[in-house]
Amino acid sequence: MAGADPVIGMVAGEPSGDLLAAPVIAALHARAPGLRVAGVGGPRMLAQGFDAWYPMQKLAVNGYADVLRHLPELLGIRADLRRRWLAEPPAAFVGVDAPDFNFTLEHALRAAGIPTVHFIGPSLWAWRGERIHRIREAVSHMLVVFPFEAKIYQDAGVPVTYIGHPLAGVIPREPDRAAARRRLGIDSSQRVLALMPGSRAGEIAHLAPRFLEAGRLLQRRDPGLQLWAPMAGAERQRQFEACAARLGGMAGLHVVAGGSQDVLAACDAVLVASGTATLEAALFKRPMVISYVLPRLSYWIMRRKAYLPWVGLPNVLCREFVVPELLQDAATPQALADAAWQALTDERRNRELVLRFTALHDELVRDTPALASNAILEVAGHGG
C-alpha cells in the first residue's frame, strides 16, 4: 500500500451508527487526506465526504418480524456490496454496529483476504454470547466502546482496542440547559419532557402512540408541560406527526427533524427507546424512563436469550436500575406517565443521577476518533 491512499469500505445501518462513524471518517481523512470511504451510511457520514452507495434507511429494520418482511431487499444489498468489494478489494472494511448484517459480510470479505474491523462490539454480555466464535472468524480487529468489553475479546483471541465512547467526547460534561433553551425558544420556567421513541419506522409505530398518550396524561397534571420530540430525519418526523394527528393533536408538542442534543440539553427528563439514545441522555445527565416494544414473537425470542436484568445502557453500565425500564406489556401510557412524572419532579433522586452519570461520562471519555482511525489504518496497512 506504500504510496497509495487506501479505500475503506464501511457499512452503518442506522442513525446511531451514522452518529458514531462520522467523526471517525473525519479523523481518517485528517490522517490520509486522499482517502475514500464508501458503502452504506447516513447524512452525518456524507457530510464528512462519505460515498454512499445505499442510504442507511435500507438497513434500519426493527426486530425479527421486520427483518423477515425486508429480507429479500437486505440480502440483495449485502450480495451487491460483497460482489463490488470482492471485485475491487478495499484496503479494509469497517462494519459499524448492525452485527446481523455486517458479520456475514465481514466473514466473506475476510475469507477473501480483506482485513475487517468491527466498530462497536455487539452486546455479547447481554445476549447471544455464542456469537464470539463467528466473530473470531469474521473480524480482524474489534473496536469496543465500553471498558469491560475488551477482556471478552482478549480471552477469545480477537484483537481488540478500547476506544471510549464517541458521544462522551462530544457531549459537554456540564450541559448548558439555559443556552439550549434559548436556542429552542423555551422559557426557563417551563417544564420540558423529551419524547424519543427511536429512529426506526417500527420503533415509532410501537412506541410513539404510547409516548404521546403518556404526554397527554402528564399535561393533565401540568398543563404547561412542553413535549419536544427530535426525530431522525424528515421521514420519521412525518410518521410521528401522523401518529399525533390520529390521536387528535396535542398542545405544547414540538416535533423537529434532528436536534436531539439541543433537546436533551434543554429538557428536564426523557421518555426514550432503549438504544444509544439512552446513553446520550445519561451523558446529558438527564433523568429518563426507558421503554421498548417489539412484535410479540421478536420479544419472546430475545427475552429467552437475555443474560442481564437490564436492557438500557445506563443501567447496564451502572450495574443496577438507576432509571426505570418499562418494556412490552408494562409500557402502558399510564405507567409511562407515572414514571416520567417522578423523573420530572424527584429533585433528590435527580441530583444523585447527575453524580452517577458524571462518573460514567468520565469513564467513557477517550480520543475516540483518533484511536479508532489509527486502528483502522493500521489494519489497512496504512499506519505510521
N, C-alpha and C positions, 0 to 999 in steps of 0.2 A: 504493500500500500504506500510505500515511500513515494513522495512527490505527487500524490493524488489525494484530493479531498474525498472523504467517503460519502456514500449514500447510505442513509439509515432508514430501514423500514419501520413503521410504527403503526399500531392499531390501538385507539382509545374508543370505547364503545358507549360512553355515556357522559353527561356533563361533569360529573366528579372527576372522571379521567381527563377530560379536556382541561379542567382547572389544574390538575396535578401536573400534566405534561407540558403546558405552555411555558412555565419558567425554565423547565429543563431544556426545551428546544432553544430558548433564548441563550442559555448557558452553552449549549452545544455550538451555536453559531458564533458565540464570542471566542470559543476555543478554536473553531475551524470555520472561518468566515465563508468558505466556498461550499460548505456542507449543504446537502439536500436531504430533507426528511419528508417521506411520503407514505401514504397509506390511507388510514381511516381516522378522522379527527373532527374536532368541533371549531367554533369560531375563535376561541382564545388561541388555539394552536395555529389557525390560519393567520391570525394577526402577527404571529412570530415567523411567518414565511413557510408554514407547512403546506405541502401539496396534497390536498385531499382528493383521493380517487373515489371515495364514497363518503357521504355525510354520516356522522356518528349515530344519528337517529335511526339509521337502518338496523343498528345492533342493540338499541335500547329497549329490550323486552323484559317483562316482569313475571317471573315465576314459570313453573313447568308448563302450565296450560298455555300461556302466552307464547312461550318458545315453540310449542308444538304447532300453533297456528302460523307462525312465521318461519317454520323450519326450512321449507324449500328455498326461500329467499336467502336465509342465513347461510345455508350450505352452498348456495350458488356464489355468494360473495366470498366466502372462505376459499372455495375452489379457484375462483378467479385470482385472488391475492396469491395463493400458493403457485399457480401457474406463472404469474407475472414475475414473482421473485425467484422462482427456480430458473426461469429463462434468463433473467438479468439479476444475478445474486447481489443483494446489498452487502455492505461490509458487516452489518449486524442488523438483527431485528429486535425491536423493543415492543413487547406486549404490555400495555398499560391497563392493569386490572382485567376485567372481562375474562376471567380464567377459563370458563367453559368454552368460549370461542377461541381464545388465544393459545391455550396449551396444545390443542390439536394442531394448530398452525405451527407453533414453535417446534413440536415434535417432528413434523415433516421437514421443516427448514433445517433444523439441526442435523437430522439424518443425512441431509444433502451437503453438509459441511458449512452451513451458515451459522455463525455464532448467535445465540439468542440471550436476551436479557428480559427478565420479567420484573416490571416496576409495580410494586405493591404486592407483597405476598398474600395469597388467599388466606382466609381465616381458618387455617388448619387447627388452630387452638379452639375453634368454636364448633366446627362440624366437618365431616368428610376428611378426617386426618389421613385416610388411606391414600389420598392424592399425592402424598410425598413421593411415592415410588414413580408415579407418572412424571412428576416434576423433575426428579433426578435425571430422567431420560430426555426431557424436553428443554430444560433450561441450563444454559451455560453459566449464568450468573443471576442471582436473585437480589433485588433491592428491597429492603424492608423498612417500614416507617415507624415501627414500634420497637423499643429496645429489647423486649423479651423474646421477639421473634427470631433474632439472629441465632440463638442456640439451637432452635428447632432444626434449622437448615444445616448448621455446622455438624450436628450429631448425625444428620442423614447424608453427609458428604456432598452437600450442594454449596458451591462457593457463594458467599453472601456478604453484603455490605449494609450496615445500618446507616441510613441517610437522614434520619429525623423525618418529621412530617412537614411537607411543603407549606401547609397552611400556618404552622406555628411560626414560620419565618416572615410571613407577610401580614398577619393579624397583630395589631398592637397589643402589647402586654397589658396596657390600661386603655381600653377603648374609650373614645370621646363621645359619649352619648349626646351631649348638648350640641356638638358640631354636626353630628349625623342628623339630629332632629332639625337643625337649621337648614341643612341641605334638602331635607324632605318636606319642609314646611310644617312640621309637627310642633304644636305648642308644648312647652316644657311641663305644663301641668297635666297633660292628657296621659291616661294610661294606655299603653300600646301592647297588643298581642300580635306576634308574628305567626302567620299560618304558612307552614312549609310542608305540603303533602307529597313531596317527591318530584323527581324530574322526568319520570316516565309516564306515558299515557295510562298504563294500567294502575300505577300508584295514584294518579289523580282520580281515576274513575272510582277507586275503592275508598280513598281517604278524604277527598275534597268534600263530599256531602256531609260526612261526619264532623269534619273540622268546622265547616260553615254552620251546621246546626249547633255545635258547641259554642261557636262565636255568638250566635243569636241568643242562646241561653245566658251567656255571660253578660250580654248587653242589657238583659233584664235586671241584673244586679248592678251594673254600672252603665247607664245609658250613654255616657260619654266615651266608652271604650272604643278605641280605634283598632281596626283589624287591617294589617298590612300583609299582603301575600306576594312575595317575589317569585316569579315563575322562570323556569329555564327556557326562555325563548318565547317568541310570539305564538307559536302553535300551542304550547302548554297554557299560555295566558288565555287564549281563546277558549280552550277546553274548560279551564277553571271558571271563566266568566259565564260560560254557557251553563255550568252547574249552578252557579249563584243565581242566574236568571230563572232556572227551573224551580229554585226554592223561593222565588218571589222577590229576590233582590234584598239588599241589606244596607242600612245607613252605616256610615263610618267604615266602609270596606274600600280598600285601595289595592288594586291588583296591578302589578308592574312586571314588565319583562326585564329580567336581570336585577341588579342592585341588591342582591341578597346581603352583602356585607354592610351596606348602609342600613338596611332594615334591621339586621341583627344588632348593630351598634346602637340603633335608636330605640329598640323595643325594651319592654320590661320583662317579657317572658315569651316562650316559643312553644307552639304545638308543632311537632316535627316528625316526619317519617324517619324510621331507622335507616341509617346510612351515614355517608360522610358529613351530611349537614348537621348531624348530632355533635360531631367533633367540632365543627365550625362554630356551633352555638356555644359549646363549652369553652372554646378559645376566646370567644367574646364575653365569657363569664356570665352567661345568661341562664337563669333557671328555665327548665324545659319539661315538657311531657312528651315522651317518645311513644310512637304508635306505629303499627304496621298491620295491614290486612292483605292476605293473599287469597287467590282461589282456593277452595277448601282442600282439594287434592294436593296442591303445592304445599299448603301449610302442614298437612298431615305428614307428608314425606320429610319436610325439613325438621319438623318437631321430633320425629323419630331419630334423626341423625344428630341432633344437637348435643353438645357436651356441657355447655355452660348454662347457668340460670339466667344470664343476661343476654340481650341482643344489642342494646345501644352501646356505642363505643365509649361514652363517658363512664358507664357502669362497668364495662369490661376492663377498662384501664385502671379504674379505681378499685376494682375487685369487690364492689358492693353496689347496692341500689341507691346511689346518691341522687338519682332522679327517677320518677316513676315511669314504668313501661305498661302500656295498655295495648294488648295485642289481640287481633282477631275478634272473637265474640265479646271480649272485655272492652273493646274500643267503641262503646256506645257514646252518643253525643253527651248524655248526662254525665257519664263517668269522666269523659274528656274535659267537660266544662268544670266539674268539681275539682279535678286535679290541676287544671290550668288556673283556677281561681286561687288555689293555695300557692301556686308558683308566682302569681301576680302579687300576693298580699303578705306572704310569710317572710317578714323582713329578717328575722333572726336566722332562719334557715338559709336565706339567700346570701347573707353575709358569710356563712360557713361555706357555701358553694363557691363564692368568689375565691376564698383561700384555697380550696381543693383544686379548682380549675386553674388558678395561677401556678400552683406547684406542678400540675400536669403540663401546662404550657412550657414552663422552664425545662422540663424533662424532654420535651419533643423538639426544642429549637436546635437546629444544626444548619449549616450552609447547604441545604438540600440540593438546590440546582447544581452547585459546584461538585458535590460528592457524587450525584447521580451522573452528571455529564462526564466526569472523569472516569467512572467505572464503565460507562457505555463506550467511550472512545478507547479505553484500554482493551476491552473485549473485541472491539472492531479493529484492533491493531493500529490505532492512530493515537496512542498515548504518548506522553513525554512532552 
